[in-house]
Amino acid sequence: MPHMSPPHILVVGAGAAGYFAAISAAETLAGSGTVTLCEATAHPLAKVRISGGGRCNVTHACFDPRELKKNYPRGARELHGAFHRFGPTDTIAWFERHGVTLKVEADGRMFPVSDDSETIVSALSKAAQSLNITLRLQSGIRKVEPAPPEGVTIGTGTINGFRIELATGEVLHADRLIVATGGLKGSGPSLAEMLGHSIEAPVPSLFTFNIDDPRLEGLAGISVEDAVARVDGSKLEQRGPLLITHWGMSGPAVLKLSAWGARELAASKYRFSLAVNFSPGHTRDDARSALIAHRSRHPRRQIGGSTPFQLPVRLWAQLVVAAGANEATSWTQVSNDVIARLADQVVDAKFPVTGKSTHKEEFVTCGGVRLGEVDFRTMESRKCAGLHFAGEVLDIDGITGGFNFQAAWTTGWLAGRSAVLSALGKADAPR
Ligand SMILES: Cc1cc2nc3c(=O)[nH]c(=O)nc-3n(C[C@H](O)[C@H](O)[C@H](O)COP(=O)(O)OP(=O)(O)OC[C@H]3O[C@@H](n4cnc5c(N)ncnc54)[C@H](O)[C@@H]3O)c2cc1C
C-alpha cells in the first residue's frame, strides 16, 4: 500500500548531487509532498562554486554511454544504464531550461557560457526555491535509523520512514531518505553504515606526483604534448599531455594515472617509480635509430639544442645531461653508448615519486558505499528499503573533465525521482 499522507523526502547534503536529487524529487512530487535539504555547513554548493577553477566544468560532451563510462575508474559498469536514463544531453537540456547555456571546449569539457560557476549555483538555487524545497543550513545529520515498525509495504520491503537526528539534537522524520553527503572522510561511522551498508575505504583520487629530480629543475610550466606515464612494475599506464610543475609532474596523463591507480598508489604510500615515455611513437630501438639518423643528418649541431623528438628543447637538454653527455658536444662526437642512454631517457625515463599534491585544489574520493549494495535503476539501497544514494558518497569517481559532476547529476536525478515514485507507490516509467 502506498503512502496515504503526502510524502516527505529528506536529502542529506546540499552539494551537486543533493541539490539535483532534491530538485528531481520536488519536480516528480509536483506539489503532492515536501522535500527538505539538510546541509551541515552554512555553505550549500560549496564545491560547485569553486569547481573548474571558478568556471564549473558541468559535464563532458560525450553522448554515448559506452564511451562516457570509460572515464570512471570506479562505477563504470553501474553507471552505464544510469547514463541512458540521464546523461550529458539531459544535463545540457536541464540547464538550458533553467536559463544556462553550456559551451564545449576543444577537449570536450563543458562550462557555462558565462565562464562563472555562480551561474550554475544560481540556477540550482532558484530551481530549488521555486519548487519550495526547504533548505536547512547548519543542519548536520548525526544519526539516522529506520523509524519503528507499523510500516507500510512497498517495493523492496517494509518502510515506515526514517528517524533523523541532527547534530543539534533535533529529530526529523522522513518517508524517504536520500544520502548525498559527498566523499567520505573516514572519521566515525557514516550514515550509510548506520543503515547497514559496507564501505570501500576512502582514498584520494586525482592528484599530482611529487618528484625531486635534477632533470625537472627549472622546467616548471613546461609541458610535453603527448607522453605515456607508467607506474614502473605495474600495468598502470596513461597517455596524454604531461606538465612539469614546481613539485614534480601533473597534466592529464598524471591525473588519469592517479585516478586509475588511486588504490595501488595509496598502498605504496605514494612512493613509487614513474616511467615516462616522452615520445610514445617510439620504442627504445626506434628511438636509437632516430638518434643515429639525426647524428648523420646534423653532425655539426650541438646535441643539447638539437633533437629528433617533439620535445621542449629545455627538457631535451636536461635529458642529455642525465644521459651523461655534454650539451655543447656536437652530434658527430656522440658515441653509440650515449645514444643508447639518450634513447632510455626519452622512452623510459624513471622518476622517483615521493608523495602527492592536489591539482588546483581539485580532488575526488575513491571509495564509498559499495556499489553492489545499491540498485542503480533507482539508486535505492539493497540493504535498507526507502534509502537512496547520490553522488560521491558512492564508490564512484571519474577523471577530470566534468565526469564527476555528471555522475552527481545522473545519480541525483535518479535518486530523487525514484524516491518519490516509490513513496507514491508508482512504477517508474522507462525513459
Ligand atoms: C576544487 C575542486 C574542483 C572541482 N572541480 C570539478 C569540476 O569542474 N567538474 C567536475 O565534474 N568535478 C569537479 N570536482 C569534483 C566535484 O566537485 C565532486 O565530485 C562533486 O562536488 C560531488 O558532489 P556531491 O554532491 O556528491 O558531494 P559534495 O559536493 O561534497 O557535497 C556533499 C555535501 O554534503 C554535506 N554533508 C556531509 N555530511 C553531512 C551530514 N552528515 N549532514 C548534512 N550535510 C552533510 C557537505 O557539507 C557537502 O555540502 C571538483 C572538486 C574539487 C574539490
PDBQT file of the ligand as one rigid body, heavy atoms in Angstrom, charges set to zero:
ROOT
HETATM    1  C1  LIG A 501      38.357  22.202  -6.004  1.00  0.00    +0.000 C 
HETATM    2  C2  LIG A 501      37.505  21.198  -6.704  1.00  0.00    +0.000 A 
HETATM    3  C3  LIG A 501      37.151  21.443  -8.025  1.00  0.00    +0.000 A 
HETATM    4  C4  LIG A 501      36.365  20.511  -8.717  1.00  0.00    +0.000 A 
HETATM    5  N1  LIG A 501      36.019  20.799  -9.995  1.00  0.00    +0.000 NA
HETATM    6  C5  LIG A 501      35.220  19.923 -10.679  1.00  0.00    +0.000 A 
HETATM    7  C6  LIG A 501      34.750  20.230 -11.988  1.00  0.00    +0.000 A 
HETATM    8  O1  LIG A 501      34.990  21.316 -12.531  1.00  0.00    +0.000 OA
HETATM    9  N2  LIG A 501      33.994  19.288 -12.629  1.00  0.00    +0.000 N 
HETATM   10  C7  LIG A 501      33.650  18.087 -12.041  1.00  0.00    +0.000 A 
HETATM   11  O2  LIG A 501      32.961  17.283 -12.670  1.00  0.00    +0.000 OA
HETATM   12  N3  LIG A 501      34.041  17.800 -10.781  1.00  0.00    +0.000 NA
HETATM   13  C8  LIG A 501      34.810  18.685 -10.091  1.00  0.00    +0.000 A 
HETATM   14  N4  LIG A 501      35.190  18.394  -8.816  1.00  0.00    +0.000 N 
HETATM   15  C9  LIG A 501      34.631  17.186  -8.166  1.00  0.00    +0.000 C 
HETATM   16  C10 LIG A 501      33.178  17.523  -7.741  1.00  0.00    +0.000 C 
HETATM   17  O3  LIG A 501      33.180  18.766  -7.079  1.00  0.00    +0.000 OA
HETATM   18  C11 LIG A 501      32.595  16.460  -6.821  1.00  0.00    +0.000 C 
HETATM   19  O4  LIG A 501      32.686  15.197  -7.428  1.00  0.00    +0.000 OA
HETATM   20  C12 LIG A 501      31.117  16.776  -6.537  1.00  0.00    +0.000 C 
HETATM   21  O5  LIG A 501      31.050  18.021  -5.875  1.00  0.00    +0.000 OA
HETATM   22  C13 LIG A 501      30.461  15.705  -5.691  1.00  0.00    +0.000 C 
HETATM   23  O6  LIG A 501      29.180  16.155  -5.374  1.00  0.00    +0.000 OA
HETATM   24  P1  LIG A 501      28.397  15.601  -4.102  1.00  0.00    +0.000 P 
HETATM   25  O7  LIG A 501      27.136  16.394  -4.033  1.00  0.00    +0.000 OA
HETATM   26  O8  LIG A 501      28.321  14.139  -4.169  1.00  0.00    +0.000 OA
HETATM   27  O9  LIG A 501      29.332  15.933  -2.864  1.00  0.00    +0.000 OA
HETATM   28  P2  LIG A 501      29.756  17.349  -2.243  1.00  0.00    +0.000 P 
HETATM   29  O10 LIG A 501      29.831  18.394  -3.281  1.00  0.00    +0.000 OA
HETATM   30  O11 LIG A 501      30.973  17.068  -1.435  1.00  0.00    +0.000 OA
HETATM   31  O12 LIG A 501      28.543  17.730  -1.281  1.00  0.00    +0.000 OA
HETATM   32  C14 LIG A 501      28.255  16.987  -0.109  1.00  0.00    +0.000 C 
HETATM   33  C15 LIG A 501      27.604  17.923   0.883  1.00  0.00    +0.000 C 
HETATM   34  O13 LIG A 501      27.119  17.164   1.982  1.00  0.00    +0.000 OA
HETATM   35  C16 LIG A 501      27.365  17.888   3.172  1.00  0.00    +0.000 C 
HETATM   36  N5  LIG A 501      27.358  16.909   4.284  1.00  0.00    +0.000 N 
HETATM   37  C17 LIG A 501      28.269  15.935   4.534  1.00  0.00    +0.000 A 
HETATM   38  N6  LIG A 501      27.892  15.213   5.624  1.00  0.00    +0.000 NA
HETATM   39  C18 LIG A 501      26.729  15.745   6.058  1.00  0.00    +0.000 A 
HETATM   40  C19 LIG A 501      25.839  15.436   7.129  1.00  0.00    +0.000 A 
HETATM   41  N7  LIG A 501      26.086  14.419   7.977  1.00  0.00    +0.000 N 
HETATM   42  N8  LIG A 501      24.736  16.213   7.295  1.00  0.00    +0.000 NA
HETATM   43  C20 LIG A 501      24.447  17.221   6.425  1.00  0.00    +0.000 A 
HETATM   44  N9  LIG A 501      25.256  17.564   5.401  1.00  0.00    +0.000 NA
HETATM   45  C21 LIG A 501      26.370  16.827   5.210  1.00  0.00    +0.000 A 
HETATM   46  C22 LIG A 501      28.718  18.537   2.917  1.00  0.00    +0.000 C 
HETATM   47  O14 LIG A 501      28.910  19.639   3.789  1.00  0.00    +0.000 OA
HETATM   48  C23 LIG A 501      28.557  18.954   1.456  1.00  0.00    +0.000 C 
HETATM   49  O15 LIG A 501      27.996  20.226   1.332  1.00  0.00    +0.000 OA
HETATM   50  C24 LIG A 501      35.956  19.312  -8.084  1.00  0.00    +0.000 A 
HETATM   51  C25 LIG A 501      36.341  19.058  -6.760  1.00  0.00    +0.000 A 
HETATM   52  C26 LIG A 501      37.081  19.989  -6.072  1.00  0.00    +0.000 A 
HETATM   53  C27 LIG A 501      37.449  19.704  -4.641  1.00  0.00    +0.000 C 
ENDROOT
TORSDOF 0
